[in-house]
């Protein structure tokens, strides 16, 4: 009963988070869906004034179209229910158990929900979770593989048009093939054939083989690890459920490592390392690891049955582990829900400032923060943006002189004072700056800033707003979230 109530509570928490947390990229996904529905898939960037000639690849084009139509029909509440259901389906292997039986699945399931909760929202990555779970079901069960293996190429045709994460499936097929060959000392002709057909199937998209360039652009950009929150290593964030589950799962899997195939262990530790290196991959490892961890609980029980009172003690320890898991998962959910409230449209995004700009549309361009780019694309389509969530890895050596070859670098250079803002603003005709309102630093932030100044002999951090005020820019709007500065005429 406690598990059922916990699952219902977690489902409601997922719905609430999805309806209140507005992902920074949600807006441009909706706008892109509108453009594709009206005029087809764009071949150049339609949203920025810094890189309009960039050969943009809309690797989520089908999701964008679906999001646009579902949002118009069902609103955010409907989308929240749909994406919550998708997330729960992605963890379905835990409900059926790692070995097909519903035994010792509760701990892994509850902790799994707690772990993925911070990464959840109305965002295309959640669709990836479901496709990853389906893929694993197809390739890791011999019975399912024998029956459905030649369905995989058709599966990849759909996946490649939904999200660039299709590449993890191809890489996983390659790893399974390599380690299966090593383990069994013979070639699996059917696996090689499925791998080749599935790879060719990924070319069936509006961009053909060039879709792989988009994949390479992201995975080869090491700067993402330090500039974008969800690309940062897992050590940079605190996830209580992850810490607890990591200890339990790795201990159990390693203890029973001889009971798994080499290809299973290779995937397990490969995606664990990927998740630790970049937090956006943590949900992929969790979905992969849950059935394996459930089986490991069964292996542990089998090993203690020969010990006096071993089974009884095992079940007692498991029960208390479950209770602790429920407490940790619920605590994790409450913490994240509190943070989600600070990312709603009213509290985080410049809703009032955008209304002001609509009524007083500037002649020049608008410079704003990276996290607001998607929202501006959505709510202020009359103006293009300097940068948004699609652009951190964009580099274009064939750019016209009036455009940027690397907008993310220009943006960070302006924010850090490495280049005069006047140089960039003059190049693009920026006449308005839309900026978050300064908020008092918390005690530990102030202390950290002072220590950096003393230990590393750093001066005061560059403050763009202070420089604008010093140069006579006029504050024409202010509310609790944003300020607007206008170039002096």
GILIN-V608937 format. One record per residue. N is the residue number from 1. PHI is phi in radians with two decimals (none if undefined). PSI is psi in degrees with one decimal (999 if undefined). D_LAST is the distance of its C-alpha to the last C-alpha in whole Angstrom. Layout:
n->[N | N]
phi->[PHI | PHI]
psi->[PSI | PSI]
d_last->[D_LAST | D_LAST]
This chain:
n->[1 | 2 | 3 | 4 | 5 | 6 | 7 | 8 | 9 | 10 | 11 | 12 | 13 | 14 | 15 | 16 | 17 | 18 | 19 | 20 | 21 | 22 | 23 | 24 | 25 | 26 | 27 | 28 | 29 | 30 | 31 | 32 | 33 | 34 | 35 | 36 | 37 | 38 | 39 | 40 | 41 | 42 | 43 | 44 | 45 | 46 | 47 | 48 | 49 | 50 | 51 | 52 | 53 | 54 | 55 | 56 | 57 | 58 | 59 | 60 | 61 | 62 | 63 | 64 | 65 | 66 | 67 | 68 | 69 | 70 | 71 | 72 | 73 | 74 | 75 | 76 | 77 | 78 | 79 | 80 | 81 | 82 | 83 | 84 | 85 | 86 | 87 | 88 | 89 | 90 | 91 | 92 | 93 | 94 | 95 | 96 | 97 | 98 | 99 | 100 | 101 | 102 | 103 | 104 | 105 | 106 | 107 | 108 | 109 | 110 | 111 | 112 | 113 | 114 | 115 | 116 | 117 | 118 | 119 | 120 | 121 | 122 | 123 | 124 | 125 | 126 | 127 | 128 | 129 | 130 | 131 | 132 | 133 | 134 | 135 | 136 | 137 | 138 | 139 | 140 | 141 | 142 | 143 | 144 | 145 | 146 | 147 | 148 | 149 | 150 | 151 | 152 | 153 | 154 | 155 | 156 | 157 | 158 | 159 | 160 | 161 | 162 | 163 | 164 | 165 | 166 | 167 | 168 | 169 | 170 | 171 | 172 | 173 | 174 | 175 | 176 | 177 | 178 | 179 | 180 | 181 | 182 | 183 | 184 | 185 | 186 | 187 | 188 | 189 | 190 | 191 | 192 | 193 | 194 | 195 | 196 | 197 | 198 | 199 | 200 | 201 | 202 | 203 | 204 | 205 | 206 | 207 | 208 | 209 | 210 | 211 | 212 | 213 | 214 | 215 | 216 | 217 | 218 | 219 | 220 | 221 | 222 | 223 | 224 | 225 | 226 | 227 | 228 | 229 | 230 | 231 | 232 | 233 | 234 | 235 | 236 | 237 | 238 | 239 | 240 | 241 | 242 | 243 | 244 | 245 | 246 | 247 | 248 | 249 | 250 | 251 | 252 | 253 | 254 | 255 | 256 | 257 | 258 | 259 | 260 | 261 | 262 | 263 | 264 | 265 | 266 | 267 | 268 | 269 | 270 | 271 | 272 | 273 | 274 | 275 | 276 | 277 | 278 | 279 | 280 | 281 | 282 | 283 | 284 | 285 | 286 | 287 | 288 | 289 | 290 | 291 | 292 | 293 | 294 | 295 | 296 | 297 | 298 | 299 | 300 | 301 | 302 | 303 | 304 | 305 | 306 | 307 | 308 | 309 | 310 | 311 | 312 | 313 | 314 | 315 | 316 | 317 | 318 | 319 | 320 | 321 | 322 | 323 | 324 | 325 | 326 | 327 | 328 | 329 | 330 | 331 | 332 | 333 | 334 | 335 | 336 | 337 | 338 | 339 | 340 | 341 | 342 | 343 | 344 | 345 | 346 | 347 | 348 | 349 | 350 | 351 | 352 | 353 | 354 | 355 | 356 | 357 | 358 | 359 | 360 | 361 | 362 | 363 | 364 | 365 | 366 | 367 | 368 | 369 | 370 | 371 | 372 | 373 | 374 | 375 | 376 | 377 | 378 | 379 | 380 | 381 | 382 | 383 | 384 | 385 | 386 | 387 | 388 | 389 | 390 | 391 | 392 | 393 | 394 | 395 | 396 | 397 | 398 | 399 | 400 | 401 | 402 | 403 | 404 | 405 | 406 | 407 | 408 | 409 | 410 | 411 | 412 | 413 | 414 | 415 | 416 | 417 | 418 | 419 | 420 | 421 | 422 | 423 | 424 | 425 | 426 | 427 | 428 | 429 | 430 | 431 | 432 | 433 | 434 | 435 | 436 | 437 | 438 | 439 | 440 | 441 | 442 | 443 | 444 | 445 | 446 | 447 | 448 | 449 | 450 | 451 | 452 | 453 | 454 | 455 | 456 | 457 | 458 | 459 | 460 | 461 | 462 | 463 | 464 | 465 | 466 | 467 | 468 | 469 | 470 | 471 | 472 | 473 | 474 | 475 | 476 | 477 | 478 | 479 | 480 | 481 | 482 | 483 | 484 | 485 | 486 | 487 | 488 | 489]
phi->[none | -1.12 | -1.21 | -1.06 | -1.10 | -1.15 | -1.15 | -1.10 | -1.10 | -1.16 | -1.04 | -1.13 | -1.13 | -1.07 | -1.06 | -1.13 | -1.09 | -1.09 | -1.44 | -1.82 | -1.43 | -1.75 | -1.07 | -0.99 | -1.62 | -1.00 | -1.08 | -1.25 | -1.11 | -1.11 | -1.15 | -1.15 | -1.03 | -1.15 | -1.12 | -1.13 | -1.13 | -1.56 | -2.25 | 1.62 | -1.31 | -1.25 | -1.83 | -2.23 | -1.14 | -1.58 | -2.00 | -1.87 | -1.68 | -1.56 | -2.40 | -1.19 | -1.61 | -1.10 | -1.27 | -1.14 | -1.98 | -1.53 | -1.32 | -2.04 | -1.00 | -1.23 | -1.08 | -1.06 | -1.13 | -1.12 | -1.04 | -1.06 | -1.25 | -1.19 | -1.14 | -1.14 | -1.50 | -2.03 | 1.27 | -1.20 | -1.11 | -1.13 | -1.08 | -1.07 | -1.14 | -1.12 | -1.26 | -1.13 | -1.09 | -1.07 | -1.09 | -1.19 | -1.13 | -1.13 | -1.71 | -0.99 | -0.91 | -1.20 | -1.23 | -1.54 | 1.51 | -1.16 | -1.97 | 1.59 | -1.96 | -1.51 | -2.24 | 0.95 | -1.68 | -1.15 | -1.06 | -1.11 | -1.15 | -1.08 | -1.17 | -1.04 | -1.09 | -1.10 | -1.21 | -1.39 | -0.97 | -1.12 | -1.67 | -1.56 | 3.03 | -1.43 | -2.62 | -1.02 | -1.00 | -1.17 | -1.09 | -1.03 | -0.99 | -1.15 | -1.16 | -1.12 | -1.12 | -1.12 | -1.01 | -1.11 | -1.09 | -1.27 | -1.78 | -1.67 | -1.75 | -1.04 | -1.12 | -1.19 | -1.04 | -1.05 | -1.53 | -2.07 | -1.04 | -1.46 | -1.43 | -1.00 | -1.00 | -1.19 | -1.06 | -1.24 | -1.05 | -1.26 | -1.06 | -1.13 | -1.60 | -1.70 | -2.89 | -1.20 | -1.18 | -0.90 | -1.08 | -1.16 | -1.20 | -1.13 | -1.08 | -1.15 | -1.04 | -1.11 | -1.12 | -1.06 | -1.10 | -1.08 | -1.36 | -1.17 | -1.11 | -1.13 | -1.31 | -1.71 | 1.03 | -2.69 | -1.36 | -1.75 | -1.04 | -1.13 | -1.19 | -1.07 | -1.12 | -1.11 | -1.06 | -1.13 | -1.14 | -1.18 | -1.10 | -1.11 | -1.10 | -1.20 | -1.37 | -1.51 | -2.72 | -1.05 | -1.95 | 1.11 | -1.07 | -1.14 | -1.05 | -1.22 | -1.12 | -1.11 | -1.09 | -1.12 | -1.03 | -1.37 | -1.27 | -1.60 | -1.55 | -1.20 | -1.14 | -1.06 | -1.04 | -2.06 | -1.90 | -2.01 | -0.98 | -1.30 | -1.62 | -1.26 | -1.03 | -1.09 | -1.17 | -1.43 | -2.30 | -1.87 | -2.21 | -1.05 | -1.12 | -1.12 | -1.04 | -1.16 | -1.14 | -1.03 | -1.11 | -1.13 | -1.17 | -1.10 | -1.06 | -1.18 | -1.14 | -1.15 | -1.08 | -1.90 | -1.03 | -1.29 | -1.57 | -1.94 | -1.26 | -1.06 | -1.15 | -1.15 | -1.14 | -1.12 | -1.14 | -0.99 | -1.38 | -1.10 | -1.35 | -1.12 | -1.13 | -1.08 | -1.18 | -1.19 | -1.36 | -2.63 | -1.09 | -1.14 | -1.63 | -1.00 | -1.04 | -1.15 | -1.15 | -1.07 | -1.10 | -1.19 | -1.41 | -1.00 | -1.09 | -1.18 | -1.20 | -1.06 | -1.09 | -1.14 | -1.06 | -1.12 | -1.11 | -1.14 | -1.06 | -1.07 | -1.35 | -1.79 | -1.12 | -1.40 | -1.64 | -1.00 | 1.07 | -1.09 | -1.14 | -1.09 | -1.18 | -1.05 | -1.15 | -1.17 | -1.11 | -1.09 | -1.06 | -1.25 | -1.12 | -1.11 | -1.04 | -1.12 | -1.10 | -1.08 | -1.06 | -1.13 | -1.11 | -1.19 | -1.07 | -1.04 | -1.13 | -1.11 | -1.10 | -1.21 | -1.08 | -1.08 | -1.22 | -1.10 | -1.09 | -1.42 | -1.99 | -1.51 | -1.15 | -1.33 | -1.70 | -2.00 | -1.64 | -1.41 | -1.05 | -1.15 | -1.13 | -1.16 | -1.06 | -1.09 | -1.18 | -1.10 | -1.40 | -2.29 | -1.10 | -1.30 | -1.31 | -1.50 | -1.49 | -1.92 | -1.85 | -2.53 | -1.35 | -0.95 | -1.19 | -1.74 | -1.03 | -1.11 | -1.17 | -1.16 | -1.03 | -1.36 | -1.65 | -2.32 | -1.16 | -1.17 | -2.16 | -1.52 | -2.00 | -1.30 | -2.74 | -2.62 | -1.17 | -1.45 | -1.84 | -0.97 | -1.72 | -1.24 | -2.34 | -2.48 | -1.30 | -1.78 | -1.21 | -1.07 | -1.10 | -1.41 | -2.07 | -1.61 | -1.62 | -2.82 | -1.13 | -1.10 | -1.15 | -1.04 | -1.10 | -1.18 | -1.13 | -1.15 | -1.15 | -1.67 | 1.29 | -1.28 | -2.27 | -1.07 | -1.07 | -1.03 | -1.13 | -1.24 | -1.12 | -1.19 | -1.05 | -1.83 | 1.22 | -1.32 | -2.06 | -2.39 | -2.05 | -1.84 | -2.38 | -1.12 | -1.23 | -1.07 | -2.07 | -1.00 | -1.20 | -1.22 | -0.97 | -1.23 | -1.16 | -1.11 | -1.08 | -1.08 | -1.11 | -1.15 | -1.10 | -1.07 | -1.14 | -1.35 | -1.26 | -1.87 | 0.93 | -1.51 | -1.44 | -1.08 | -1.07 | -1.11 | -2.17 | -1.08 | -1.08 | -1.10 | -1.16 | -1.09 | -1.11 | -1.10 | -1.59 | 1.53 | -1.15 | -1.74 | -1.40 | -1.89 | -2.73 | -2.74 | -2.46 | -1.27 | -1.92 | -2.41 | -2.25 | -2.17 | -1.99 | -2.08 | -1.10 | -1.12 | -1.42]
psi->[-40.6 | -34.9 | -43.2 | -45.7 | -37.3 | -41.2 | -41.6 | -42.4 | -42.3 | -39.2 | -46.1 | -37.3 | -40.5 | -45.7 | -43.9 | -43.4 | -44.6 | -33.0 | -21.2 | -34.4 | 115.4 | 107.5 | 137.5 | -25.3 | -5.4 | -42.7 | -46.3 | -25.6 | -43.5 | -45.3 | -37.9 | -40.4 | -37.9 | -43.3 | -45.4 | -40.9 | -33.1 | -42.0 | 1.7 | 176.6 | 124.4 | 150.1 | -12.1 | 160.3 | 120.3 | -3.5 | -22.4 | 151.1 | -5.1 | -32.4 | 51.4 | -17.3 | -3.0 | 133.1 | 79.1 | 136.8 | 114.1 | 81.9 | -5.2 | 27.3 | -40.4 | -39.3 | -41.0 | -42.9 | -43.5 | -43.2 | -44.9 | -46.2 | -39.4 | -37.4 | -41.8 | -34.0 | -40.2 | -14.5 | -175.1 | -31.4 | -44.5 | -42.6 | -37.9 | -43.9 | -41.7 | -47.6 | -30.4 | -42.9 | -40.7 | -44.1 | -40.8 | -38.0 | -32.3 | -26.8 | 14.1 | -35.9 | -29.1 | -33.2 | -34.7 | -11.7 | 150.0 | -24.6 | 17.5 | -8.5 | 150.6 | 74.2 | 128.6 | 40.2 | -14.4 | -45.3 | -48.5 | -40.5 | -49.6 | -45.9 | -35.7 | -44.8 | -41.5 | -36.8 | -46.6 | -11.8 | -44.1 | -21.0 | 0.2 | 149.2 | -175.7 | 87.6 | 148.3 | -27.4 | -29.6 | -35.4 | -37.9 | -39.9 | -44.1 | -44.0 | -35.2 | -42.5 | -41.6 | -44.2 | -46.6 | -37.9 | -36.7 | -34.8 | -20.9 | -15.3 | 119.0 | -39.8 | -45.4 | -40.6 | -47.0 | -32.8 | -36.6 | 7.6 | -34.5 | 3.1 | -21.2 | -43.2 | -39.5 | -35.7 | -41.8 | -28.1 | -40.3 | -47.0 | -42.5 | -24.6 | -6.3 | -39.6 | 148.7 | -7.6 | -5.3 | -27.1 | -30.5 | -29.4 | -43.5 | -44.4 | -40.2 | -39.7 | -41.3 | -43.7 | -43.0 | -42.2 | -45.8 | -48.2 | -26.7 | -40.6 | -42.0 | -40.8 | -41.4 | -8.1 | 30.4 | 153.3 | 139.7 | 94.9 | -39.4 | -37.1 | -41.4 | -43.4 | -43.8 | -39.9 | -46.9 | -45.1 | -38.7 | -39.2 | -44.7 | -34.8 | -28.9 | -13.3 | -10.1 | 80.7 | 168.9 | -16.3 | -2.9 | -146.0 | -18.3 | -14.3 | -28.8 | -24.0 | -38.9 | -40.1 | -47.2 | -35.7 | -38.8 | -47.7 | -21.7 | -6.7 | 93.5 | -21.0 | -23.5 | -31.4 | -23.3 | -10.5 | -25.2 | 128.2 | -49.6 | -10.2 | -8.1 | 157.5 | 152.2 | -23.3 | -15.3 | -7.0 | 156.4 | 116.6 | 100.6 | -42.6 | -38.5 | -44.6 | -47.4 | -46.1 | -38.1 | -45.2 | -47.7 | -49.5 | -48.3 | -40.6 | -48.5 | -42.8 | -44.7 | -38.2 | -35.0 | 26.0 | -28.8 | -10.6 | -4.3 | 156.2 | 154.0 | -36.6 | -33.7 | -47.8 | -36.1 | -43.0 | -43.1 | -53.0 | -28.2 | -47.9 | -23.1 | -45.4 | -39.2 | -40.9 | -39.9 | -30.8 | -27.8 | 118.7 | -24.2 | -16.8 | -5.6 | -46.5 | -32.0 | -42.5 | -40.4 | -46.3 | -39.3 | -40.4 | -24.6 | -52.6 | -35.0 | -38.5 | -38.1 | -44.5 | -36.8 | -34.9 | -41.8 | -40.4 | -38.7 | -42.8 | -44.1 | -33.1 | -19.9 | -2.9 | -28.0 | -6.0 | 141.7 | 126.9 | 15.6 | -47.1 | -42.1 | -43.3 | -37.7 | -48.0 | -32.8 | -45.1 | -41.2 | -41.5 | -46.0 | -29.9 | -39.3 | -46.2 | -43.8 | -38.0 | -41.9 | -45.6 | -45.5 | -44.8 | -42.1 | -40.6 | -43.7 | -41.7 | -42.8 | -39.9 | -46.3 | -37.1 | -37.4 | -40.9 | -33.2 | -34.6 | -27.3 | -4.3 | 24.4 | 174.3 | -33.4 | -36.4 | -21.0 | -38.6 | 152.6 | 61.2 | -50.2 | -39.4 | -36.2 | -40.2 | -40.3 | -43.4 | -33.4 | -38.2 | -21.1 | 61.9 | 120.6 | 155.8 | -38.9 | -171.7 | 163.6 | 130.8 | 127.6 | 179.3 | 155.5 | -45.6 | -14.9 | -2.1 | -47.5 | -36.8 | -41.1 | -38.3 | -37.3 | -49.5 | -16.4 | 62.8 | -12.1 | -21.2 | 145.8 | 170.0 | 161.1 | -44.7 | 153.9 | -174.5 | -9.6 | -16.1 | -2.3 | -33.5 | 1.8 | 123.4 | 134.6 | 103.7 | -14.1 | 23.7 | 142.3 | 156.3 | -23.5 | -4.6 | 171.0 | 148.5 | -13.8 | 86.2 | -34.9 | -39.7 | -43.0 | -41.9 | -49.9 | -32.2 | -39.0 | -45.9 | -30.2 | -1.1 | 17.8 | -27.6 | 147.7 | 131.7 | -30.2 | -34.9 | -45.6 | -42.6 | -38.4 | -38.3 | -40.1 | 0.7 | 40.2 | 124.1 | -10.0 | 137.2 | 120.9 | 116.9 | 149.7 | 141.8 | 135.1 | 133.7 | 146.9 | 134.8 | 142.2 | 164.6 | -49.0 | -30.9 | -42.8 | -43.7 | -43.6 | -40.9 | -42.5 | -41.4 | -41.1 | -40.1 | -37.4 | -49.3 | -39.5 | 8.6 | 42.1 | 143.7 | -170.6 | 135.6 | 146.9 | 134.5 | 107.7 | -41.4 | -42.1 | -37.8 | -39.5 | -45.4 | -38.7 | -34.2 | 10.4 | 11.5 | 142.5 | 131.7 | 115.7 | -8.0 | 145.3 | 135.9 | -162.8 | -14.6 | -42.9 | 159.9 | 153.0 | 127.8 | 140.4 | 141.0 | 134.6 | 129.9 | 999]
d_last->[68 | 66 | 64 | 64 | 62 | 60 | 59 | 58 | 56 | 54 | 54 | 52 | 50 | 49 | 48 | 46 | 44 | 43 | 42 | 40 | 39 | 36 | 36 | 33 | 34 | 35 | 32 | 32 | 36 | 35 | 33 | 35 | 38 | 36 | 35 | 39 | 40 | 39 | 38 | 40 | 39 | 36 | 37 | 33 | 31 | 29 | 27 | 25 | 22 | 23 | 27 | 27 | 30 | 32 | 36 | 35 | 39 | 39 | 42 | 42 | 42 | 45 | 44 | 40 | 42 | 44 | 42 | 40 | 43 | 44 | 41 | 41 | 45 | 45 | 42 | 42 | 45 | 47 | 45 | 46 | 50 | 50 | 48 | 50 | 53 | 52 | 52 | 55 | 57 | 56 | 58 | 61 | 63 | 63 | 65 | 67 | 68 | 68 | 71 | 71 | 73 | 71 | 72 | 70 | 67 | 65 | 64 | 62 | 61 | 59 | 58 | 56 | 54 | 53 | 52 | 50 | 49 | 45 | 45 | 45 | 43 | 42 | 41 | 43 | 45 | 47 | 48 | 49 | 51 | 54 | 54 | 55 | 57 | 59 | 59 | 61 | 63 | 64 | 65 | 66 | 69 | 72 | 73 | 70 | 69 | 72 | 71 | 68 | 67 | 66 | 64 | 61 | 60 | 59 | 58 | 55 | 54 | 53 | 51 | 50 | 48 | 47 | 45 | 46 | 48 | 51 | 51 | 53 | 55 | 56 | 56 | 58 | 61 | 61 | 62 | 64 | 66 | 66 | 67 | 70 | 71 | 72 | 73 | 76 | 76 | 76 | 73 | 72 | 72 | 70 | 68 | 67 | 67 | 65 | 62 | 62 | 62 | 59 | 57 | 57 | 56 | 53 | 52 | 52 | 49 | 46 | 45 | 49 | 49 | 46 | 45 | 47 | 44 | 42 | 45 | 45 | 41 | 41 | 44 | 44 | 40 | 41 | 38 | 38 | 41 | 38 | 35 | 36 | 38 | 40 | 41 | 42 | 46 | 47 | 48 | 44 | 45 | 48 | 50 | 53 | 55 | 54 | 56 | 59 | 59 | 59 | 61 | 64 | 63 | 63 | 66 | 68 | 67 | 68 | 71 | 72 | 71 | 74 | 74 | 71 | 71 | 69 | 66 | 65 | 65 | 63 | 60 | 61 | 60 | 57 | 55 | 56 | 54 | 51 | 51 | 51 | 48 | 46 | 46 | 45 | 49 | 50 | 51 | 53 | 55 | 56 | 57 | 59 | 61 | 62 | 65 | 66 | 65 | 67 | 70 | 70 | 71 | 74 | 75 | 75 | 77 | 80 | 80 | 81 | 83 | 86 | 85 | 87 | 85 | 82 | 81 | 81 | 79 | 76 | 76 | 75 | 73 | 71 | 71 | 69 | 67 | 66 | 65 | 63 | 61 | 60 | 59 | 57 | 55 | 55 | 53 | 51 | 50 | 49 | 47 | 45 | 45 | 43 | 41 | 40 | 39 | 36 | 35 | 35 | 32 | 32 | 32 | 30 | 28 | 24 | 26 | 24 | 21 | 22 | 23 | 19 | 17 | 20 | 19 | 15 | 15 | 12 | 12 | 12 | 15 | 16 | 17 | 20 | 23 | 26 | 28 | 26 | 26 | 29 | 28 | 25 | 26 | 29 | 27 | 23 | 25 | 22 | 20 | 22 | 22 | 22 | 25 | 28 | 32 | 33 | 31 | 33 | 35 | 34 | 34 | 34 | 35 | 34 | 30 | 28 | 26 | 23 | 25 | 26 | 30 | 30 | 27 | 28 | 29 | 25 | 24 | 27 | 26 | 22 | 24 | 26 | 24 | 26 | 23 | 20 | 17 | 15 | 17 | 18 | 14 | 14 | 17 | 17 | 13 | 12 | 9 | 12 | 14 | 17 | 20 | 23 | 23 | 25 | 29 | 31 | 33 | 37 | 40 | 41 | 37 | 36 | 40 | 39 | 36 | 38 | 41 | 39 | 37 | 40 | 42 | 40 | 38 | 35 | 32 | 30 | 28 | 25 | 22 | 19 | 18 | 19 | 17 | 14 | 14 | 15 | 12 | 10 | 9 | 10 | 13 | 13 | 17 | 20 | 23 | 26 | 26 | 22 | 19 | 15 | 12 | 9 | 6 | 4 | 0]
